[in-house]
Amino acid sequence: MESRGKRGRRTPLSVVAAVFFLLFIHSARSFYLPGVAPEDFEKGDELKVKVNKLTSIKTQLPYSYYSLPFCRPKKIVDSAENLGEVLRGDRIENSPYVFKMREAQMCNVLCRITLDAKTAKEFKEKIADEYRVNMILDNLPLVVPLQRADPGAPPVYQLGYHVGLKGQYTGTKEEKHFIHNHLAFTVRYHRDMQTDSARIVGFEVKPYSVKHEYEGKWKENTRLTTCDPHTKRTITNSNAPQEVDDKKEIIFTYDVDFQESDVKWASRWDAYLLMSDDQIHWFSIVNSLMIVLFLSGMVAMIMLRTLYRDISKYNELETQEEAQEETGWKLVHGDVFRPPSNSDLLCVYVGTGVQFFGMILVTMIFAILGFLSPSNRGGLMTAMLLLWVFMGIFAGYASARLYKMFKGTEWKRIAFRTAVIFPGVVSIIFFVLNALIWGQKSSGAVPFGTMFALIVLWFGISVPLVFVGSYLGFRKPAIEEPVKTNKIPRQIPEQAWYMNPIFSIMIGGILPFGAVFIELFFILTSIWLNQFYYIFGFLFLVFVILIVTCAEIAVVLCYFQLCSEDYLWWWRSYLTAGSSALYLFVYAAFYFFTKLEITKFVSGLLYFGYMLIASYGFFVLTGTIGFYACFWFTRLIYSSVKID
């Protein structure tokens, strides 16, 4: 009877474990996206163009391609997308654009539509908001080449082409909307001389707005007088543009030209990564980092010399009277390791910071090794989510170890709080923002199925791992304090104005923010101006500088605090480095008002909502670094002096 009961209890657990495993495999597909491997095409092979979302840097709200009445294939098929692509708002679908490899095509008629009041309004709204159409061929995004002012310089590439443009025509003062209904595609390929097969290395377009004309009534094979390959008529900017208005007829056409290129398949993304007129000012960034390194080195040198003198002086004291006459950090040895107020919350945030640190570190290592290149769409976000989930074991371990040091006994409670507080706050903000996106009918709204998958990853994998880590951490012996704690707390003397907690905390965040603010500009530009970010090696260097800076500024201010006989260093060490997140959010607001052209209320809420989440994560990360630096520092100095 007992064995049957045990077997009966095992069955549902195995089913749940299998479901979680399948969800994990489904989410991890981003590391093995189809189309990442090179594909060889023979002459005449069919090339199918896929369409992606419509994007705008003015609204930050993506929409699916077929949310506008563009030409449609007989059946719209959605491509399989990984978790990261769905969260980014990607919606990859098939299209009626079909090419023949290395066979030029001129003036192909795609379809003809007649606008009504509703569709004309939709087109006008997207044109006014400067929406761009994104397409994909052989995993390469469609780009528009823009020539620089210097004739010898390589062109700059912009992702996607504008749906249309707004302006005046034929001298009228009225501003009208014109649609880009003719696309001149250029497909660049690298040919293998031995096999005569080719690989696609470039996908470009030049959009035109053309009011197509034809003779007689429209038929399936009607020839256009404005664009006829038999009469060698080509599209030029002198053609009359196609206006968008009610009852207007629009004919969509396209050209395809194939050009051989010396660029090899492995290097085809190199040109795509230079997508901004403003080149990275390497000298400026390196100069800033060198200043931070120099200041950190000076601080470390001063600290080492001062501490060596203090420790030598304290250890040379022979009589109790001499010891009592001394002031400074040694006098608070009986209170320095007294548990702080809200110690449970501190344990939770320290554990969460360890989880965040592990996620960032491993993600950067993967990115440096090339696993998270821009060709792997959605890979970066998927990797970060999965790593966050599996780093939960380290969060639980770190929080439980600190909790046990504070003489805590209910490790399950601290484990649960570690597992839900930070993700819970982020989830609430995310759900509110997602509801706003949903209200705008944007493709950026996360579907219910993806929401369910995220909840399963959180409560099905992350929470259990946090409990496992907490169990392992709580089983370990408690961290021993180098000095004993007095039963009665020592009175803290009145502090100087510059040692005021708020003042010192705000000052402490300036240097860590100074270590990253230049790189932060390029990160914000890549996120909000629809560009690629690819210099992960340099980002890793900035991350190391951030760690060193947070640790050193927290240690310095902690030392000054202890010298002032203020032993309440636990929370202040966390907040000193963590206050850099406040400067990050202020800088994000400055970037919003000076660099972005967002005017819609919902779009502004989305920007500040997501930047609030980013700043919250930055607070947890930097605060934990500062806390552990001070924790190591205080244990080191108090174990180095003789205390009776």
C-alpha positions as CSV (number, residue, x, y, z in Angstrom):
1,M,0.0,0.0,0.0
2,E,2.8,2.4,0.8
3,S,4.7,1.7,-2.4
4,R,1.6,2.5,-4.4
5,G,1.1,5.7,-2.6
6,K,4.6,6.7,-3.3
7,R,4.3,5.8,-7.0
8,G,1.1,7.8,-7.2
9,R,2.7,10.8,-5.7
10,R,5.6,10.6,-8.2
11,T,3.6,10.7,-11.3
12,P,2.3,14.3,-11.2
13,L,5.7,15.6,-10.3
14,S,7.3,13.9,-13.3
15,V,4.7,15.4,-15.5
16,V,5.3,18.9,-14.1
17,A,9.1,18.4,-14.5
18,A,8.6,17.3,-18.1
19,V,6.4,20.4,-18.8
20,F,9.1,22.7,-17.3
21,F,11.8,21.0,-19.3
22,L,9.9,21.4,-22.6
23,L,9.3,25.1,-21.8
24,F,13.0,25.6,-21.1
25,I,13.9,23.9,-24.5
26,H,11.3,26.1,-26.2
27,S,12.8,29.3,-24.7
28,A,16.4,28.2,-25.4
29,R,15.8,27.9,-29.1
30,S,17.3,31.3,-29.6
31,F,20.8,29.8,-29.5
32,Y,20.0,27.7,-32.6
33,L,18.0,30.0,-34.9
34,P,17.4,28.8,-38.4
35,G,19.2,30.8,-41.1
36,V,22.2,31.5,-38.9
37,A,24.3,28.9,-40.8
38,P,25.4,29.9,-44.3
39,E,23.1,28.8,-47.2
40,D,24.3,28.3,-50.8
41,F,22.0,29.4,-53.6
42,E,22.3,28.3,-57.2
43,K,21.3,30.6,-60.1
44,G,17.5,30.7,-60.4
45,D,16.8,29.5,-56.9
46,E,13.8,31.1,-55.3
47,L,14.5,33.7,-52.6
48,K,11.6,34.4,-50.2
49,V,11.5,37.8,-48.5
50,K,10.1,37.9,-45.0
51,V,8.5,41.0,-43.4
52,N,9.0,42.1,-39.8
53,K,7.4,44.7,-37.6
54,L,6.8,48.4,-38.4
55,T,9.0,50.6,-36.1
56,S,9.2,54.2,-35.2
57,I,11.6,56.1,-33.0
58,K,8.9,58.7,-32.4
59,T,6.4,56.4,-30.8
60,Q,8.5,53.3,-29.8
61,L,5.4,51.2,-30.5
62,P,5.9,48.4,-33.0
63,Y,3.1,47.2,-35.3
64,S,2.9,44.1,-37.4
65,Y,3.5,44.6,-41.2
66,Y,0.0,43.5,-42.1
67,S,-1.6,46.0,-39.7
68,L,-1.5,48.3,-42.8
69,P,-3.2,47.1,-46.0
70,F,0.0,46.2,-47.9
71,C,0.0,43.5,-50.6
72,R,-0.6,40.1,-49.0
73,P,0.3,36.5,-50.0
74,K,-2.4,33.9,-50.4
75,K,-1.7,32.7,-46.9
76,I,0.1,34.5,-44.1
77,V,2.5,32.3,-42.2
78,D,4.1,33.3,-38.9
79,S,7.7,32.3,-38.5
80,A,8.7,30.5,-35.3
81,E,10.0,33.1,-32.8
82,N,12.0,32.7,-29.7
83,L,11.2,34.3,-26.3
84,G,13.4,37.3,-26.9
85,E,11.9,38.1,-30.3
86,V,8.4,38.1,-28.9
87,L,9.4,40.4,-26.0
88,R,11.0,42.8,-28.6
89,G,7.8,42.9,-30.6
90,D,9.2,41.1,-33.6
91,R,6.5,39.6,-35.8
92,I,8.2,37.8,-38.8
93,E,5.8,36.7,-41.6
94,N,6.0,35.7,-45.2
95,S,5.5,38.2,-48.0
96,P,4.5,38.2,-51.7
97,Y,8.0,39.4,-52.6
98,V,9.8,36.5,-54.4
99,F,13.2,36.8,-56.1
100,K,15.1,34.5,-58.5
101,M,18.8,34.2,-57.5
102,R,21.0,36.3,-59.8
103,E,18.1,37.1,-62.2
104,A,17.3,40.8,-62.3
105,Q,13.6,41.7,-62.4
106,M,12.3,45.1,-63.5
107,C,9.0,46.7,-62.6
108,N,7.2,43.7,-61.1
109,V,3.6,44.5,-60.2
110,L,2.8,43.2,-56.8
111,C,-0.8,44.3,-56.4
112,R,-3.3,47.1,-56.8
113,I,-5.4,48.5,-53.9
114,T,-8.0,51.3,-53.6
115,L,-8.0,53.1,-50.3
116,D,-11.0,53.9,-48.3
117,A,-11.3,56.5,-45.5
118,K,-10.1,54.1,-42.8
119,T,-7.1,52.7,-44.6
120,A,-6.1,56.1,-45.9
121,K,-6.1,57.4,-42.3
122,E,-4.0,54.4,-41.1
123,F,-1.4,55.1,-43.7
124,K,-1.3,58.8,-42.9
125,E,-0.9,58.2,-39.2
126,K,2.0,55.8,-39.8
127,I,3.7,58.2,-42.3
128,A,3.3,61.1,-39.9
129,D,4.9,59.1,-37.1
130,E,7.8,58.2,-39.4
131,Y,7.3,54.4,-39.3
132,R,9.8,52.2,-41.1
133,V,9.1,48.9,-42.8
134,N,11.5,46.1,-41.8
135,M,12.2,43.1,-44.1
136,I,14.5,40.1,-43.9
137,L,16.3,38.0,-46.6
138,D,18.4,35.1,-45.6
139,N,18.4,36.4,-42.0
140,L,19.8,39.8,-43.2
141,P,17.7,42.9,-42.3
142,L,16.7,45.3,-45.1
143,V,18.7,48.5,-45.0
144,V,18.6,51.9,-46.9
145,P,22.1,53.1,-47.8
146,L,22.7,56.8,-47.2
147,Q,25.8,58.5,-48.8
148,R,28.0,60.5,-46.5
149,A,29.1,64.1,-47.2
150,D,32.6,62.7,-48.0
151,P,32.4,61.0,-51.4
152,G,35.1,58.5,-50.5
153,A,33.5,57.4,-47.2
154,P,31.4,54.2,-47.1
155,P,27.6,54.7,-46.9
156,V,25.7,54.7,-43.7
157,Y,22.9,52.1,-43.4
158,Q,19.5,52.7,-41.8
159,L,17.3,49.8,-40.8
160,G,14.2,49.5,-43.0
161,Y,12.6,52.1,-45.2
162,H,9.9,54.7,-44.4
163,V,6.3,53.9,-45.1
164,G,6.1,57.2,-46.9
165,L,6.9,60.9,-46.5
166,K,5.0,64.1,-45.7
167,G,5.5,67.3,-47.6
168,Q,4.3,69.7,-50.4
169,Y,4.2,69.0,-54.1
170,T,3.7,71.1,-57.2
171,G,4.0,74.3,-55.3
172,T,0.9,73.9,-53.2
173,K,1.1,75.1,-49.6
174,E,-1.0,72.2,-48.3
175,E,1.1,69.4,-46.7
176,K,0.2,66.0,-48.1
177,H,1.1,62.3,-47.4
178,F,2.9,60.2,-50.0
179,I,3.5,56.5,-49.9
180,H,6.6,54.6,-51.0
181,N,4.9,52.1,-53.4
182,H,7.9,51.2,-55.6
183,L,11.0,49.4,-54.0
184,A,14.3,49.1,-55.9
185,F,16.0,46.1,-54.1
186,T,19.7,45.4,-54.4
187,V,20.8,41.9,-53.4
188,R,24.6,41.5,-52.9
189,Y,26.1,38.1,-53.2
190,H,29.5,36.4,-52.8
191,R,30.1,33.8,-55.5
192,D,32.1,30.6,-55.1
193,M,34.3,30.3,-58.2
194,Q,34.5,26.5,-58.0
195,T,30.9,25.6,-57.5
196,D,29.3,28.8,-59.0
197,S,26.9,28.8,-56.0
198,A,26.5,32.1,-54.1
199,R,25.8,33.4,-50.6
200,I,23.8,36.5,-49.8
201,V,25.9,39.2,-48.1
202,G,23.7,42.3,-48.5
203,F,20.1,43.4,-48.8
204,E,19.4,47.0,-49.7
205,V,16.5,49.1,-51.0
206,K,15.8,52.5,-52.4
207,P,12.1,53.4,-51.9
208,Y,10.2,55.6,-54.4
209,S,6.8,57.2,-54.4
210,V,5.3,56.9,-57.9
211,K,1.9,57.6,-59.2
212,H,1.7,54.7,-61.6
213,E,-0.3,55.1,-64.8
214,Y,-1.7,52.6,-67.4
215,E,-3.9,52.7,-70.5
216,G,-7.4,51.3,-70.5
217,K,-9.0,49.3,-67.8
218,W,-6.9,47.4,-65.2
219,K,-6.3,43.8,-66.0
220,E,-4.0,41.2,-64.5
221,N,-1.3,41.7,-67.2
222,T,-1.8,45.4,-67.7
223,R,1.4,47.3,-68.6
224,L,2.3,50.4,-66.7
225,T,3.3,53.5,-68.7
226,T,5.3,54.8,-65.8
227,C,7.3,51.6,-65.2
228,D,7.5,49.2,-68.1
229,P,10.5,46.8,-68.4
230,H,9.7,46.2,-72.1
231,T,10.1,50.0,-72.9
232,K,13.1,50.3,-70.5
233,R,11.3,52.9,-68.5
234,T,12.8,53.3,-65.0
235,I,11.7,54.9,-61.8
236,T,13.2,58.3,-61.1
237,N,12.6,61.1,-58.6
238,S,11.0,63.1,-61.4
239,N,7.9,60.9,-61.5
240,A,4.8,62.3,-59.8
241,P,4.5,60.9,-56.2
242,Q,1.6,58.7,-55.1
243,E,-0.6,60.6,-52.7
244,V,-2.4,58.9,-49.9
245,D,-6.1,59.8,-49.7
246,D,-9.6,58.4,-49.7
247,K,-10.5,56.6,-53.0
248,K,-7.0,56.8,-54.2
249,E,-5.7,53.9,-56.3
250,I,-2.2,52.6,-55.3
251,I,-0.1,50.1,-57.4
252,F,2.8,48.5,-55.6
253,T,5.8,47.5,-57.7
254,Y,9.4,46.5,-57.2
255,D,12.7,46.0,-59.0
256,V,15.4,43.5,-58.1
257,D,19.1,43.8,-59.0
258,F,21.8,41.4,-58.1
259,Q,25.4,42.6,-57.6
260,E,28.5,40.5,-56.9
261,S,30.5,41.5,-53.9
262,D,33.9,40.7,-52.5
263,V,32.5,40.6,-48.9
264,K,32.6,37.1,-47.6
265,W,29.6,35.6,-45.8
266,A,31.4,35.6,-42.4
267,S,31.9,39.4,-42.7
268,R,28.5,40.3,-44.1
269,W,27.3,41.9,-40.8
270,D,30.3,44.3,-40.5
271,A,28.8,47.0,-42.7
272,Y,25.4,46.7,-41.0
273,L,26.9,47.4,-37.6
274,L,28.0,50.9,-38.7
275,M,24.5,52.4,-38.6
276,S,25.1,55.9,-37.3
277,D,26.6,59.0,-38.7
278,D,28.1,59.7,-35.3
279,Q,31.2,57.5,-35.0
280,I,32.1,56.3,-31.5
281,H,34.6,58.8,-30.0
282,W,37.0,56.2,-28.8
283,F,39.6,58.7,-27.5
284,S,36.9,60.4,-25.4
285,I,35.7,57.2,-23.9
286,V,39.1,55.8,-23.2
287,N,40.2,59.1,-21.7
288,S,37.2,59.0,-19.3
289,L,38.0,55.5,-18.3
290,M,41.6,56.4,-17.6
291,I,40.5,59.2,-15.4
292,V,38.3,56.9,-13.4
293,L,41.1,54.4,-13.1
294,F,43.6,57.1,-12.0
295,L,41.2,58.4,-9.3
296,S,40.5,54.8,-8.1
297,G,44.2,54.1,-7.9
298,M,44.8,57.2,-5.9
299,V,41.9,56.4,-3.5
300,A,43.2,52.9,-3.0
301,M,46.8,54.1,-2.3
302,I,45.6,56.6,0.3
303,M,43.4,54.0,1.9
304,L,46.2,51.5,2.2
305,R,48.7,53.9,3.7
306,T,46.2,55.4,6.1
307,L,44.9,52.0,7.3
308,Y,48.5,50.7,7.7
309,R,49.3,53.6,10.0
310,D,46.0,53.2,12.0
311,I,46.5,49.4,12.5
312,S,50.2,49.9,13.6
313,K,49.2,52.6,16.0
314,Y,46.4,50.6,17.6
315,N,48.5,47.5,18.0
316,E,51.3,49.5,19.7
317,L,49.0,50.7,22.5
318,E,50.1,49.1,25.8
319,T,47.8,50.4,28.5
320,Q,44.1,50.5,28.8
321,E,44.2,54.3,29.5
322,E,45.9,54.9,26.2
323,A,43.3,52.8,24.4
324,Q,40.5,54.8,26.0
325,E,42.0,58.0,24.9
326,E,42.1,56.9,21.3
327,T,39.2,57.7,19.0
328,G,38.3,56.3,15.6
329,W,37.1,53.2,14.1
330,K,38.6,50.8,16.7
331,L,36.2,52.2,19.4
332,V,33.1,50.9,17.7
333,H,34.4,47.3,17.4
334,G,31.7,46.2,19.8
335,D,28.9,47.5,17.6
336,V,30.2,47.3,14.1
337,F,28.8,43.8,13.4
338,R,25.5,44.5,15.2
339,P,22.6,43.4,12.8
340,P,21.0,46.4,11.1
341,S,17.4,47.4,11.2
342,N,15.4,45.6,8.4
343,S,18.1,43.0,8.2
344,D,15.8,40.6,6.4
345,L,15.3,43.1,3.5
346,L,19.0,43.7,3.3
347,C,19.5,39.9,2.9
348,V,16.9,39.8,0.2
349,Y,18.5,42.7,-1.8
350,V,22.0,41.3,-1.4
351,G,20.9,37.9,-2.7
352,T,19.1,39.6,-5.6
353,G,22.2,41.6,-6.4
354,V,24.2,38.4,-6.6
355,Q,21.7,36.9,-9.0
356,F,21.8,40.1,-11.1
357,F,25.6,40.1,-11.1
358,G,25.8,36.5,-12.2
359,M,23.4,37.1,-15.0
360,I,25.2,40.2,-16.3
361,L,28.7,38.5,-16.1
362,V,27.7,35.3,-17.9
363,T,25.7,37.2,-20.5
364,M,28.7,39.4,-21.3
365,I,31.0,36.3,-21.6
366,F,28.6,34.7,-24.1
367,A,28.3,38.0,-26.0
368,I,32.1,38.4,-26.2
369,L,32.5,34.9,-27.5
370,G,30.0,35.7,-30.3
371,F,27.0,33.6,-29.2
372,L,24.8,36.7,-28.9
373,S,25.6,38.5,-32.2
374,P,22.9,40.7,-33.8
375,S,22.3,37.9,-36.4
376,N,20.9,35.9,-33.5
377,R,17.7,37.9,-33.1
378,G,16.3,37.9,-29.6
379,G,19.2,35.8,-28.4
380,L,20.5,38.5,-26.0
381,M,17.1,38.9,-24.2
382,T,16.4,35.2,-24.1
383,A,19.9,34.5,-22.6
384,M,19.4,37.1,-19.9
385,L,16.0,35.7,-18.9
386,L,17.2,32.1,-18.7
387,L,20.4,33.1,-16.9
388,W,18.4,35.1,-14.4
389,V,16.2,32.1,-13.7
390,F,19.1,29.7,-13.2
391,M,21.1,32.2,-11.1
392,G,18.3,32.0,-8.5
393,I,20.3,29.3,-6.7
394,F,23.1,31.8,-6.0
395,A,20.6,34.4,-4.8
396,G,19.2,32.0,-2.3
397,Y,22.6,30.9,-1.1
398,A,23.9,34.5,-0.6
399,S,20.8,35.7,1.2
400,A,20.6,32.7,3.5
401,R,24.3,33.0,4.4
402,L,23.9,36.6,5.5
403,Y,20.6,35.8,7.2
404,K,22.2,33.1,9.3
405,M,24.9,35.5,10.3
406,F,22.2,37.9,11.6
407,K,21.0,35.0,13.8
408,G,17.9,34.4,11.6
409,T,16.1,31.1,11.9
410,E,13.2,31.1,9.3
411,W,15.2,30.5,6.1
412,K,12.1,29.5,4.1
413,R,10.6,33.0,4.6
414,I,13.8,34.7,3.5
415,A,14.1,32.4,0.5
416,F,10.5,33.2,-0.6
417,R,11.1,37.0,-0.2
418,T,14.3,36.7,-2.2
419,A,12.5,34.9,-5.0
420,V,9.5,37.3,-5.4
421,I,10.3,40.8,-4.2
422,F,12.5,42.1,-7.1
423,P,10.8,40.1,-9.9
424,G,7.5,41.0,-8.4
425,V,8.1,44.8,-8.6
426,V,9.5,44.5,-12.1
427,S,6.5,42.3,-13.1
428,I,4.0,44.9,-11.8
429,I,5.6,47.7,-13.8
430,F,5.9,45.4,-16.9
431,F,2.3,44.3,-16.7
432,V,1.1,48.0,-16.5
433,L,3.3,48.9,-19.5
434,N,2.1,45.9,-21.4
435,A,-1.5,46.9,-20.8
436,L,-0.8,50.3,-22.3
437,I,0.9,48.7,-25.3
438,W,-2.1,46.4,-25.7
439,G,-4.4,49.4,-25.6
440,Q,-2.5,50.8,-28.5
441,K,-3.0,47.5,-30.5
442,S,0.7,47.3,-30.9
443,S,2.6,44.1,-31.8
444,G,4.9,44.9,-28.9
445,A,2.2,43.7,-26.5
446,V,3.3,40.3,-25.0
447,P,0.8,37.6,-25.8
448,F,-0.9,35.6,-23.1
449,G,1.0,32.4,-24.0
450,T,4.3,34.2,-23.5
451,M,3.1,35.7,-20.2
452,F,2.3,32.2,-19.0
453,A,5.7,31.0,-20.1
454,L,7.4,33.8,-18.1
455,I,5.3,33.0,-15.0
456,V,6.2,29.3,-15.3
457,L,9.9,30.1,-15.6
458,W,9.6,32.3,-12.6
459,F,7.6,30.1,-10.2
460,G,8.5,26.8,-11.8
461,I,12.3,27.1,-12.0
462,S,13.6,30.3,-10.4
463,V,11.6,30.1,-7.1
464,P,12.6,26.4,-6.5
465,L,16.2,27.1,-7.3
466,V,16.2,30.0,-4.8
467,F,14.9,27.6,-2.2
468,V,17.6,25.1,-3.0
469,G,20.2,27.7,-2.7
470,S,18.8,29.0,0.6
471,Y,18.7,25.4,1.9
472,L,22.4,24.9,1.0
473,G,23.4,28.3,2.4
474,F,21.6,27.8,5.6
475,R,23.2,24.4,6.2
476,K,26.6,26.0,6.1
477,P,28.1,27.2,9.4
478,A,27.3,30.8,10.2
479,I,29.9,33.4,9.2
480,E,32.0,34.2,12.2
481,E,32.5,37.8,13.3
482,P,36.1,38.8,14.0
483,V,35.0,40.7,17.1
484,K,32.3,40.2,19.7
485,T,29.2,42.4,19.7
486,N,28.3,44.3,22.9
487,K,24.8,43.7,24.4
488,I,24.1,47.5,24.8
489,P,24.5,49.6,21.7
490,R,27.0,52.4,21.9
491,Q,25.8,56.0,21.5
492,I,26.7,57.5,18.1
493,P,28.2,61.0,18.5
494,E,26.9,64.0,16.6
495,Q,28.2,63.8,13.0
496,A,29.6,66.6,10.9
497,W,27.4,67.9,8.1
498,Y,29.4,66.1,5.4
499,M,28.9,62.8,7.1
500,N,25.1,63.2,7.0
501,P,23.8,59.9,5.6
502,I,21.8,61.5,2.7
503,F,24.7,63.7,1.7
504,S,27.4,60.9,1.8
505,I,25.1,58.5,-0.1
506,M,24.4,61.0,-2.9
507,I,28.1,61.8,-3.2
508,G,29.0,58.1,-3.3
509,G,26.9,57.5,-6.5
510,I,28.7,60.1,-8.6
511,L,31.9,58.2,-9.3
512,P,30.3,54.9,-10.4
513,F,27.9,56.7,-12.7
514,G,30.9,58.6,-14.1
515,A,32.4,55.3,-15.0
516,V,29.5,54.3,-17.3
517,F,27.7,57.4,-18.5
518,I,29.6,57.7,-21.8
519,E,28.9,54.1,-22.7
520,L,25.3,54.6,-21.4
521,F,24.8,57.1,-24.2
522,F,25.5,54.4,-26.9
523,I,23.4,51.8,-25.1
524,L,20.4,54.2,-25.0
525,T,21.0,55.1,-28.6
526,S,21.0,51.5,-29.8
527,I,17.8,50.7,-27.8
528,W,15.7,53.8,-28.5
529,L,17.0,54.8,-31.9
530,N,16.7,51.3,-33.4
531,Q,20.4,50.6,-33.9
532,F,22.7,47.7,-33.2
533,Y,25.0,47.5,-30.2
534,Y,27.9,45.2,-30.7
535,I,31.0,46.3,-28.8
536,F,30.6,43.9,-26.0
537,G,34.3,43.6,-25.4
538,F,34.5,47.3,-24.5
539,L,31.3,47.0,-22.5
540,F,32.9,44.3,-20.4
541,L,35.8,46.6,-19.7
542,V,33.4,49.3,-18.6
543,F,31.7,46.7,-16.4
544,V,35.0,45.9,-14.7
545,I,35.7,49.6,-14.1
546,L,32.2,49.9,-12.6
547,I,32.9,47.1,-10.2
548,V,36.2,48.6,-9.1
549,T,34.7,52.0,-8.7
550,C,31.7,50.9,-6.7
551,A,33.9,48.9,-4.4
552,E,36.4,51.6,-3.7
553,I,34.0,54.5,-3.2
554,A,31.9,52.3,-0.8
555,V,35.0,51.3,1.2
556,V,36.3,54.9,1.4
557,L,33.1,56.3,2.7
558,C,32.6,53.4,5.0
559,Y,36.1,54.0,6.5
560,F,35.2,57.7,7.0
561,Q,32.0,56.7,8.7
562,L,33.6,54.3,11.1
563,C,36.3,56.9,11.9
564,S,33.4,59.2,12.9
565,E,32.3,56.4,15.3
566,D,29.2,55.8,13.3
567,Y,28.8,52.0,13.1
568,L,25.5,51.9,11.1
569,W,27.4,50.9,7.9
570,W,25.3,48.0,6.6
571,W,22.6,49.8,4.7
572,R,24.7,52.8,4.0
573,S,27.3,50.7,2.2
574,Y,24.6,49.3,0.0
575,L,23.0,52.7,-0.7
576,T,26.3,54.5,-1.3
577,A,27.1,52.6,-4.5
578,G,23.4,52.0,-5.3
579,S,22.7,55.7,-5.4
580,S,24.3,55.7,-8.9
581,A,21.0,54.3,-10.2
582,L,19.4,57.7,-9.3
583,Y,21.9,59.5,-11.5
584,L,21.3,56.9,-14.3
585,F,17.5,57.7,-14.2
586,V,18.2,61.4,-14.2
587,Y,20.5,61.0,-17.2
588,A,17.8,58.9,-18.9
589,A,15.4,61.8,-18.5
590,F,18.0,64.2,-19.9
591,Y,18.4,61.9,-22.9
592,F,14.7,61.8,-23.4
593,F,14.3,65.5,-23.6
594,T,17.5,66.2,-25.7
595,K,17.9,63.3,-28.0
596,L,14.4,61.7,-28.6
597,E,11.4,63.1,-30.5
598,I,8.8,61.2,-28.5
599,T,5.6,63.3,-28.2
600,K,2.9,60.8,-27.4
601,F,1.9,60.3,-23.7
602,V,1.9,56.5,-23.9
603,S,5.3,56.4,-25.6
604,G,6.7,58.6,-22.9
605,L,5.3,56.4,-20.2
606,L,6.9,53.4,-21.9
607,Y,10.3,55.0,-22.0
608,F,10.3,56.1,-18.3
609,G,8.7,52.8,-17.3
610,Y,11.4,50.7,-18.9
611,M,14.2,53.0,-17.7
612,L,12.8,52.8,-14.2
613,I,13.2,49.0,-14.4
614,A,16.7,49.4,-15.8
615,S,17.6,51.8,-13.0
616,Y,16.1,49.5,-10.4
617,G,18.3,46.7,-11.7
618,F,21.3,48.9,-11.7
619,F,20.6,49.9,-8.1
620,V,20.5,46.3,-7.0
621,L,23.7,45.4,-8.9
622,T,25.9,48.4,-7.7
623,G,24.5,48.3,-4.2
624,T,25.5,44.6,-3.8
625,I,29.0,45.3,-5.1
626,G,29.4,48.2,-2.6
627,F,28.0,46.1,0.3
628,Y,30.3,43.1,-0.3
629,A,33.3,45.4,-0.6
630,C,32.5,47.0,2.8
631,F,31.7,43.7,4.3
632,W,35.2,42.4,3.3
633,F,36.8,45.6,4.4
634,T,35.3,45.7,7.9
635,R,36.1,42.1,8.6
636,L,39.7,42.7,7.3
637,I,40.5,45.7,9.5
638,Y,38.8,44.4,12.7
639,S,40.6,41.1,12.4
640,S,43.9,42.9,12.0
641,V,43.9,44.7,15.4
642,K,44.3,43.4,18.9
643,I,41.1,43.7,20.9
644,D,40.8,42.5,24.5
